[in-house]
Amino acid sequence: MPRHTLLALALTLALPSLAISSVADAQTSPQAPVYPARTTPHPRTIALEVDATNLSQRVFSVKQRIPVSAGPVTLLFPKWLTGNHADYGRIDKVAGLVITANGQKVEWTRDPLDVYAFNVDVPQGASTLDVAFQFITPTDREQGRVVMTPNMLNLQWNMVALYPAGYAASAITVAPSVKLPAGWQAATA
């Protein structure tokens, strides 16, 4: 029997047991949390400021003011994007996340089952979270789509925004602004 036929036969015999193992693991593994999104409008506008002037390091610096109420809040980074067929949100490019409320640093934890979710306990008396982070853009095609060079940039708002869980994206109003490099002008379709 040819060697490649033996290999194919061995793989065919091994795969059913692997599939059973996967199903059993899936049934006992904890599931990532699901955040039901209501269509009720978020009560206030989220301010989003992006500084796109760091062309040499290819970094977008982000500041947000997210209206909240005291107590636990989950902030999400966009995971599923229109026109994509998988969860391609580039959470791996988010760095240096700092959250404050009333001028004081607020600790956050990464959800252990959903890397796109950040859990925050909003202190009493706070009505907004001030969020700051950097989005580190690819410098080479092998790292992903290059969106920033010394000659061009392509700011996609979904790359630079966190939003509160529990609301449909269409129910959240965001007031975005961008600081462009000196002499640059914005253009859009």
CYANA upper distance limits for C-alpha pairs under 8 A (distance plus 0.5 A):
  1 MET  CA      5 THR  CA      7.22
  1 MET  CA      6 LEU  CA      7.45
  2 PRO  CA      6 LEU  CA      7.14
  3 ARG  CA      7 LEU  CA      6.88
  4 HIS  CA      8 ALA  CA      6.67
  5 THR  CA      9 LEU  CA      6.61
  6 LEU  CA     10 ALA  CA      6.58
  7 LEU  CA     11 LEU  CA      6.70
  8 ALA  CA     12 THR  CA      6.58
  9 LEU  CA     13 LEU  CA      6.70
 10 ALA  CA     14 ALA  CA      6.68
 11 LEU  CA     15 LEU  CA      6.50
 12 THR  CA     16 PRO  CA      7.89
 13 LEU  CA     17 SER  CA      8.35
 14 ALA  CA     18 LEU  CA      7.02
 15 LEU  CA     19 ALA  CA      6.62
 16 PRO  CA     20 ILE  CA      6.84
 17 SER  CA     21 SER  CA      6.73
 18 LEU  CA     22 SER  CA      6.67
 19 ALA  CA     23 VAL  CA      6.77
 20 ILE  CA     24 ALA  CA      6.70
 21 SER  CA     25 ASP  CA      6.59
 22 SER  CA     26 ALA  CA      6.54
 23 VAL  CA     27 GLN  CA      6.73
 24 ALA  CA     28 THR  CA      7.00
 25 ASP  CA     29 SER  CA      6.33
 30 PRO  CA    113 LEU  CA      8.16
 31 GLN  CA    113 LEU  CA      7.53
 32 ALA  CA    113 LEU  CA      5.25
 32 ALA  CA    114 ASP  CA      6.05
 33 PRO  CA    113 LEU  CA      7.39
 33 PRO  CA    114 ASP  CA      7.36
 35 TYR  CA    165 ALA  CA      6.57
 35 TYR  CA    166 GLY  CA      6.25
 36 PRO  CA    165 ALA  CA      8.35
 36 PRO  CA    166 GLY  CA      6.02
 36 PRO  CA    167 TYR  CA      8.06
 37 ALA  CA    165 ALA  CA      7.62
 37 ALA  CA    166 GLY  CA      4.88
 37 ALA  CA    167 TYR  CA      4.85
 37 ALA  CA    168 ALA  CA      5.29
 38 ARG  CA    166 GLY  CA      6.55
 38 ARG  CA    167 TYR  CA      5.49
 38 ARG  CA    168 ALA  CA      6.27
 39 THR  CA    167 TYR  CA      6.70
 39 THR  CA    168 ALA  CA      6.01
 39 THR  CA    170 SER  CA      7.97
 39 THR  CA    171 ALA  CA      6.14
 40 THR  CA    167 TYR  CA      7.59
 40 THR  CA    171 ALA  CA      6.77
 41 PRO  CA    167 TYR  CA      7.80
 41 PRO  CA    171 ALA  CA      4.84
 41 PRO  CA    172 ILE  CA      6.59
 42 HIS  CA    167 TYR  CA      7.22
 42 HIS  CA    171 ALA  CA      6.38
 42 HIS  CA    172 ILE  CA      5.69
 42 HIS  CA    173 THR  CA      7.75
 44 ARG  CA     67 PRO  CA      6.76
 44 ARG  CA    173 THR  CA      7.82
 45 THR  CA     66 ILE  CA      8.13
 45 THR  CA     67 PRO  CA      7.73
 45 THR  CA    172 ILE  CA      7.66
 45 THR  CA    173 THR  CA      5.53
 45 THR  CA    174 VAL  CA      5.99
 45 THR  CA    175 ALA  CA      7.18
 46 ILE  CA     64 GLN  CA      7.47
 46 ILE  CA     65 ARG  CA      6.26
 46 ILE  CA     66 ILE  CA      5.48
 46 ILE  CA     67 PRO  CA      7.04
 46 ILE  CA    172 ILE  CA      8.23
 46 ILE  CA    173 THR  CA      6.81
 46 ILE  CA    174 VAL  CA      5.18
 46 ILE  CA    175 ALA  CA      6.64
 47 ALA  CA     64 GLN  CA      5.87
 47 ALA  CA     65 ARG  CA      5.57
 47 ALA  CA     66 ILE  CA      7.27
 47 ALA  CA    174 VAL  CA      6.37
 47 ALA  CA    175 ALA  CA      5.43
 47 ALA  CA    176 PRO  CA      6.67
 48 LEU  CA     62 VAL  CA      7.79
 48 LEU  CA     63 LYS  CA      6.48
 48 LEU  CA     64 GLN  CA      5.08
 48 LEU  CA     65 ARG  CA      7.32
 48 LEU  CA    161 ALA  CA      7.76
 48 LEU  CA    174 VAL  CA      7.26
 48 LEU  CA    175 ALA  CA      6.47
 48 LEU  CA    176 PRO  CA      5.12
 48 LEU  CA    177 SER  CA      6.76
 49 GLU  CA     62 VAL  CA      6.34
 49 GLU  CA     63 LYS  CA      5.66
 49 GLU  CA     64 GLN  CA      6.75
 49 GLU  CA    176 PRO  CA      6.39
 49 GLU  CA    177 SER  CA      5.40
 49 GLU  CA    178 VAL  CA      6.30
 49 GLU  CA    179 LYS  CA      8.36
 50 VAL  CA     60 PHE  CA      6.95
 50 VAL  CA     61 SER  CA      6.18
 50 VAL  CA     62 VAL  CA      5.20
 50 VAL  CA     63 LYS  CA      7.02
 50 VAL  CA    160 VAL  CA      8.08
 50 VAL  CA    176 PRO  CA      8.32
 50 VAL  CA    177 SER  CA      6.74
 50 VAL  CA    178 VAL  CA      5.16
 50 VAL  CA    179 LYS  CA      6.73
 51 ASP  CA     60 PHE  CA      6.29
 51 ASP  CA     61 SER  CA      5.53
 51 ASP  CA     62 VAL  CA      6.97
 51 ASP  CA    178 VAL  CA      6.30
 51 ASP  CA    179 LYS  CA      5.26
 51 ASP  CA    180 LEU  CA      7.30
 52 ALA  CA     59 VAL  CA      7.51
 52 ALA  CA     60 PHE  CA      5.50
 52 ALA  CA     61 SER  CA      7.22
 52 ALA  CA    178 VAL  CA      7.32
 52 ALA  CA    179 LYS  CA      6.26
 52 ALA  CA    180 LEU  CA      5.87
 52 ALA  CA    181 PRO  CA      7.16
 53 THR  CA     60 PHE  CA      8.07
 53 THR  CA    179 LYS  CA      7.29
 53 THR  CA    180 LEU  CA      6.10
 53 THR  CA    181 PRO  CA      5.03
 53 THR  CA    182 ALA  CA      8.34
 54 ASN  CA     58 ARG  CA      6.22
 54 ASN  CA     59 VAL  CA      6.08
 54 ASN  CA     60 PHE  CA      7.41
 54 ASN  CA    181 PRO  CA      8.34
 55 LEU  CA     59 VAL  CA      7.36
 55 LEU  CA    148 MET  CA      7.28
 55 LEU  CA    149 THR  CA      6.53
 55 LEU  CA    150 PRO  CA      5.86
 55 LEU  CA    181 PRO  CA      8.44
 56 SER  CA    149 THR  CA      8.15
 56 SER  CA    150 PRO  CA      7.25
 58 ARG  CA    136 ILE  CA      7.07
 58 ARG  CA    137 THR  CA      6.21
 58 ARG  CA    138 PRO  CA      8.10
 58 ARG  CA    139 THR  CA      7.67
 58 ARG  CA    148 MET  CA      6.22
 58 ARG  CA    149 THR  CA      7.16
 59 VAL  CA    134 GLN  CA      6.96
 59 VAL  CA    135 PHE  CA      6.26
 59 VAL  CA    136 ILE  CA      5.34
 59 VAL  CA    137 THR  CA      6.40
 60 PHE  CA    134 GLN  CA      6.13
 60 PHE  CA    135 PHE  CA      5.60
 60 PHE  CA    136 ILE  CA      7.15
 60 PHE  CA    137 THR  CA      8.05
 60 PHE  CA    160 VAL  CA      8.26
 61 SER  CA    132 ALA  CA      8.08
 61 SER  CA    133 PHE  CA      6.69
 61 SER  CA    134 GLN  CA      5.08
 61 SER  CA    135 PHE  CA      7.01
 62 VAL  CA    131 VAL  CA      8.41
 62 VAL  CA    132 ALA  CA      5.99
 62 VAL  CA    133 PHE  CA      5.83
 62 VAL  CA    134 GLN  CA      6.31
 62 VAL  CA    135 PHE  CA      7.99
 62 VAL  CA    160 VAL  CA      6.96
 62 VAL  CA    161 ALA  CA      8.45
 63 LYS  CA    130 ASP  CA      7.66
 63 LYS  CA    131 VAL  CA      6.11
 63 LYS  CA    132 ALA  CA      5.01
 63 LYS  CA    133 PHE  CA      7.33
 64 GLN  CA    129 LEU  CA      8.34
 64 GLN  CA    130 ASP  CA      6.22
 64 GLN  CA    131 VAL  CA      5.49
 64 GLN  CA    132 ALA  CA      6.96
 64 GLN  CA    161 ALA  CA      8.24
 65 ARG  CA    128 THR  CA      6.69
 65 ARG  CA    129 LEU  CA      6.17
 65 ARG  CA    130 ASP  CA      5.22
 65 ARG  CA    131 VAL  CA      6.87
 66 ILE  CA    128 THR  CA      5.79
 66 ILE  CA    129 LEU  CA      5.61
 66 ILE  CA    130 ASP  CA      7.01
 66 ILE  CA    131 VAL  CA      8.06
 66 ILE  CA    163 TYR  CA      8.07
 66 ILE  CA    164 PRO  CA      8.47
 67 PRO  CA    127 SER  CA      6.32
 67 PRO  CA    128 THR  CA      4.74
 67 PRO  CA    129 LEU  CA      6.93
 68 VAL  CA     73 VAL  CA      8.28
 68 VAL  CA    122 VAL  CA      8.20
 68 VAL  CA    126 ALA  CA      8.03
 68 VAL  CA    127 SER  CA      5.71
 68 VAL  CA    128 THR  CA      5.67
 68 VAL  CA    129 LEU  CA      7.31
 69 SER  CA    122 VAL  CA      7.48
 69 SER  CA    126 ALA  CA      7.29
 69 SER  CA    127 SER  CA      6.01
 69 SER  CA    128 THR  CA      8.02
 70 ALA  CA    121 ASP  CA      7.92
 70 ALA  CA    122 VAL  CA      5.25
 70 ALA  CA    123 PRO  CA      5.93
 70 ALA  CA    124 GLN  CA      5.58
 70 ALA  CA    125 GLY  CA      7.23
 70 ALA  CA    126 ALA  CA      6.63
 70 ALA  CA    127 SER  CA      7.59
 71 GLY  CA    121 ASP  CA      5.80
 71 GLY  CA    122 VAL  CA      5.40
 71 GLY  CA    123 PRO  CA      7.03
 71 GLY  CA    124 GLN  CA      7.83
 72 PRO  CA    119 ASN  CA      7.63
 72 PRO  CA    120 VAL  CA      6.25
 72 PRO  CA    121 ASP  CA      4.85
 72 PRO  CA    122 VAL  CA      6.48
 73 VAL  CA    119 ASN  CA      6.48
 73 VAL  CA    120 VAL  CA      5.74
 73 VAL  CA    121 ASP  CA      6.67
 73 VAL  CA    122 VAL  CA      7.34
 73 VAL  CA    164 PRO  CA      7.48
 73 VAL  CA    165 ALA  CA      7.98
 74 THR  CA    117 ALA  CA      6.87
 74 THR  CA    118 PHE  CA      6.03
 74 THR  CA    119 ASN  CA      5.04
 74 THR  CA    120 VAL  CA      6.59
 74 THR  CA    164 PRO  CA      6.38
 74 THR  CA    165 ALA  CA      6.03
 75 LEU  CA    117 ALA  CA      6.25
 75 LEU  CA    118 PHE  CA      5.62
 75 LEU  CA    119 ASN  CA      6.96
 75 LEU  CA    120 VAL  CA      8.10
 75 LEU  CA    162 LEU  CA      6.45
 75 LEU  CA    163 TYR  CA      5.80
 75 LEU  CA    164 PRO  CA      5.05
 75 LEU  CA    165 ALA  CA      6.30
 76 LEU  CA    116 TYR  CA      6.19
 76 LEU  CA    117 ALA  CA      5.14
 76 LEU  CA    118 PHE  CA      6.87
 76 LEU  CA    162 LEU  CA      5.86
 76 LEU  CA    163 TYR  CA      5.83
 76 LEU  CA    164 PRO  CA      6.62
 76 LEU  CA    165 ALA  CA      6.60
 77 PHE  CA     89 GLY  CA      7.96
 77 PHE  CA     91 ILE  CA      7.43
 77 PHE  CA    116 TYR  CA      5.70
 77 PHE  CA    117 ALA  CA      7.05
 77 PHE  CA    161 ALA  CA      7.06
 77 PHE  CA    162 LEU  CA      5.37
 77 PHE  CA    163 TYR  CA      7.25
 78 PRO  CA     89 GLY  CA      6.14
 78 PRO  CA    116 TYR  CA      7.78
 78 PRO  CA    158 ASN  CA      6.72
 78 PRO  CA    159 MET  CA      8.03
 78 PRO  CA    161 ALA  CA      8.09
 78 PRO  CA    162 LEU  CA      7.76
 79 LYS  CA     87 ASP  CA      5.67
 79 LYS  CA     88 TYR  CA      6.62
 79 LYS  CA     89 GLY  CA      4.79
 79 LYS  CA     90 ARG  CA      8.19
 79 LYS  CA     91 ILE  CA      8.41
 79 LYS  CA    116 TYR  CA      7.13
 80 TRP  CA     84 ASN  CA      7.68
 80 TRP  CA     86 ALA  CA      7.15
 80 TRP  CA     87 ASP  CA      5.25
 80 TRP  CA     88 TYR  CA      6.88
 80 TRP  CA     89 GLY  CA      6.82
 81 LEU  CA     87 ASP  CA      7.71
 81 LEU  CA     88 TYR  CA      7.51
 81 LEU  CA     89 GLY  CA      7.35
 84 ASN  CA     88 TYR  CA      7.52
 89 GLY  CA    159 MET  CA      7.91
 90 ARG  CA     94 VAL  CA      8.04
 90 ARG  CA    159 MET  CA      7.48
 91 ILE  CA    115 VAL  CA      8.15
 91 ILE  CA    116 TYR  CA      6.95
 93 LYS  CA    135 PHE  CA      5.93
 93 LYS  CA    136 ILE  CA      5.48
 93 LYS  CA    137 THR  CA      7.10
 94 VAL  CA    133 PHE  CA      7.34
 94 VAL  CA    134 GLN  CA      6.34
 94 VAL  CA    135 PHE  CA      5.27
 94 VAL  CA    136 ILE  CA      6.89
 95 ALA  CA    133 PHE  CA      6.36
 95 ALA  CA    134 GLN  CA      5.66
 95 ALA  CA    135 PHE  CA      6.78
 95 ALA  CA    136 ILE  CA      7.56
 96 GLY  CA    132 ALA  CA      8.09
 96 GLY  CA    133 PHE  CA      5.56
 96 GLY  CA    134 GLN  CA      6.61
 97 LEU  CA    131 VAL  CA      7.71
 97 LEU  CA    132 ALA  CA      6.25
 97 LEU  CA    133 PHE  CA      4.94
 97 LEU  CA    134 GLN  CA      7.84
 98 VAL  CA    105 LYS  CA      7.91
 98 VAL  CA    106 VAL  CA      8.40
 98 VAL  CA    131 VAL  CA      6.41
 98 VAL  CA    132 ALA  CA      5.79
 98 VAL  CA    133 PHE  CA      6.92
 99 ILE  CA    105 LYS  CA      6.46
 99 ILE  CA    106 VAL  CA      5.97
 99 ILE  CA    107 GLU  CA      7.60
 99 ILE  CA    108 TRP  CA      7.99
 99 ILE  CA    129 LEU  CA      7.04
 99 ILE  CA    130 ASP  CA      6.15
 99 ILE  CA    131 VAL  CA      5.09
 99 ILE  CA    132 ALA  CA      6.98
100 THR  CA    104 GLN  CA      5.69
100 THR  CA    105 LYS  CA      4.74
100 THR  CA    106 VAL  CA      5.50
100 THR  CA    129 LEU  CA      6.30
100 THR  CA    130 ASP  CA      5.61
100 THR  CA    131 VAL  CA      7.07
101 ALA  CA    105 LYS  CA      7.03
101 ALA  CA    106 VAL  CA      7.01
101 ALA  CA    122 VAL  CA      8.02
101 ALA  CA    123 PRO  CA      8.00
101 ALA  CA    126 ALA  CA      6.47
101 ALA  CA    127 SER  CA      8.38
101 ALA  CA    128 THR  CA      6.81
101 ALA  CA    129 LEU  CA      5.52
101 ALA  CA    130 ASP  CA      6.58
102 ASN  CA    126 ALA  CA      6.68
102 ASN  CA    128 THR  CA      8.35
106 VAL  CA    120 VAL  CA      7.88
106 VAL  CA    121 ASP  CA      8.09
106 VAL  CA    122 VAL  CA      7.93
107 GLU  CA    120 VAL  CA      7.15
107 GLU  CA    121 ASP  CA      8.10
108 TRP  CA    118 PHE  CA      6.84
108 TRP  CA    119 ASN  CA      6.03
108 TRP  CA    120 VAL  CA      5.27
108 TRP  CA    121 ASP  CA      7.91
109 THR  CA    118 PHE  CA      6.18
109 THR  CA    119 ASN  CA      5.72
109 THR  CA    120 VAL  CA      7.27
110 ARG  CA    114 ASP  CA      8.19
110 ARG  CA    115 VAL  CA      6.84
110 ARG  CA    116 TYR  CA      8.47
110 ARG  CA    117 ALA  CA      6.67
110 ARG  CA    118 PHE  CA      5.24
110 ARG  CA    119 ASN  CA      6.74
111 ASP  CA    115 VAL  CA      6.54
111 ASP  CA    116 TYR  CA      8.24
111 ASP  CA    117 ALA  CA      5.99
111 ASP  CA    118 PHE  CA      6.29
111 ASP  CA    119 ASN  CA      6.85
122 VAL  CA    126 ALA  CA      7.20
122 VAL  CA    129 LEU  CA      8.29
135 PHE  CA    159 MET  CA      7.74
135 PHE  CA    160 VAL  CA      7.10
137 THR  CA    146 VAL  CA      7.39
137 THR  CA    147 VAL  CA      7.17
137 THR  CA    148 MET  CA      7.30
138 PRO  CA    143 GLN  CA      5.82
138 PRO  CA    144 GLY  CA      6.24
138 PRO  CA    145 ARG  CA      7.00
138 PRO  CA    146 VAL  CA      5.75
138 PRO  CA    147 VAL  CA      7.67
138 PRO  CA    148 MET  CA      8.33
139 THR  CA    143 GLN  CA      7.48
139 THR  CA    146 VAL  CA      6.61
139 THR  CA    148 MET  CA      8.29
139 THR  CA    149 THR  CA      8.43
140 ASP  CA    144 GLY  CA      7.51
140 ASP  CA    145 ARG  CA      8.27
140 ASP  CA    146 VAL  CA      6.83
141 ARG  CA    145 ARG  CA      6.24
141 ARG  CA    146 VAL  CA      6.55
147 VAL  CA    152 MET  CA      8.11
147 VAL  CA    153 LEU  CA      5.82
147 VAL  CA    154 ASN  CA      5.41
147 VAL  CA    155 LEU  CA      7.61
148 MET  CA    152 MET  CA      6.32
148 MET  CA    153 LEU  CA      4.65
148 MET  CA    154 ASN  CA      6.81
149 THR  CA    153 LEU  CA      6.67
155 LEU  CA    159 MET  CA      8.29
156 GLN  CA    160 VAL  CA      7.88
157 TRP  CA    161 ALA  CA      7.03
167 TYR  CA    171 ALA  CA      6.63
167 TYR  CA    172 ILE  CA      7.40
168 ALA  CA    172 ILE  CA      7.48
180 LEU  CA    184 TRP  CA      6.62
180 LEU  CA    185 GLN  CA      7.79
180 LEU  CA    186 ALA  CA      8.30
